[in-house]
Amino acid sequence: MDASQTDELGKKGQEPSRLRRLKEASAFKRQTFFALEDMRCACPFARAVGIGLFVLIVANAAVAFVWVDDGANPFASSLVAWFYRVSTVCFFAEYLARLWTADVLYSSLSPGRARLRYALSFMGVIDLLAFLPNVVSWFVPLTDALKCSVNLLRLVRLVKVSRYMRGLETICRVVSKRRHEIVASVMVLLLLVVVTSVLMYEVEHDAQPDVFDTMLTGVYWSVTTVTGTGFGDIAPITAPGRLLGSIIMVLSVGIVAIPGGILSAGFVAEFQNTSERRIERLLRDDGQDEREGRE
C-alpha cells in the first residue's frame, strides 16, 4: 500500500484496524476493496471496474423500467435475455468479491464473523437476491408463476443503486439517531387512527350501514382523513359525524407534522455535525502539516 493511499485514507478518518488490514492485504485485495467501497483511492483499472459496476446497475434499472417482453420482437428479447445473463454473472462476481473483502470492511471482527455479518446484512441479502434467482432459473425448470417471480426479484437490483447514493447514508443516520422520537410520534398517529375509526364507525354505522359496513371501513376513512388525502368516497352525513370529522382534521394537522419536524431537526443537526467534523479535521491536518514543516 503506497504512502499516498495511506495518507488519503487517514485524512478520511478510516479506523486504525481497517488501515492495518489494508496494509496486510495483498495489492489485488486492496484494489478490489477500493473498487467496491471507495473508488477515489483505487488505481485506474479498479476505478474503471467500480464505475462499470455502477453503470451496469443503472442499466439494469433502465431496462427494467422500459422493457416489456410482449414477444413481438424476438431479437430484442434475445438481447435483453443475454444482458440479464451477463448482469447475473457480474453480480455473482461482485457478491464473491464483497464476501472476500468483508474482513476489511468490518475490520473490528474476525474474518469469519465479518463475512457472516455481510452475508446477513440488508445489502448482503440484496446482493444475493440480485443473482441467485436467475442462477437457479438456469438449472431448474420453472413454471410461469415462478418465472414471473424471478422477473419481479430482478427489481431488487435497483436497491443496489442506494449504495452509491451518499445522501441515503445521511437519511439512515438521522432515522437511527431519532428513532425513539419517530416511533413515539408514529404510535400517537396510529392511536389517533384507531380511536377515530372506532368512533366514526359507531356514529355513522346506523345512518350509513352500506358505507360504514365494517370497522376496516372506519380505519380507511380515518387514514385518508388524518393524512389529508380525503378522497371523498366515504364521508360522514350525520351532525355528530361531521363534528367528529372536523375535530380529527384539526388534530391531524399538528400530529402528522410531528415526524416531519423531527426529521427536519435531525437533518439540520447532522449537517452541523458534519461541518464541525470537517472543520476539526482540516484544523488537525493543518496543525500536523505545520509540525511536520517545523521538523
Buried (B, 14 or more C-beta within 10 A) or exposed (E): BEEEBBEBBEEEEBEEEBBEBBEEBEEEBBBBBBBBBBBEBBBEEBBEBBBEBBEBBBEBBEBBEEBEEEEEEEEEBEEBEEBBEEBBEBBBEBBEBBBBBBBBBBBEBEBEEBBBBBBEBEEBBBBBBBBBBBBEBEEEEBEEEBEEEBBEBBEBBBBBBBBBEEEEEBBEBBEEBBEEBBEEBEEEBEEBBBEBBBBBBBBBBEEBEEBBEEBEBBBBBBBBBBEEEBEEEBBBEEEBBBEBBEEBEEEBEEBBEBBEEBBEEBBEEBEEEEEEEEEEEEEEEEEEEEEEEEE
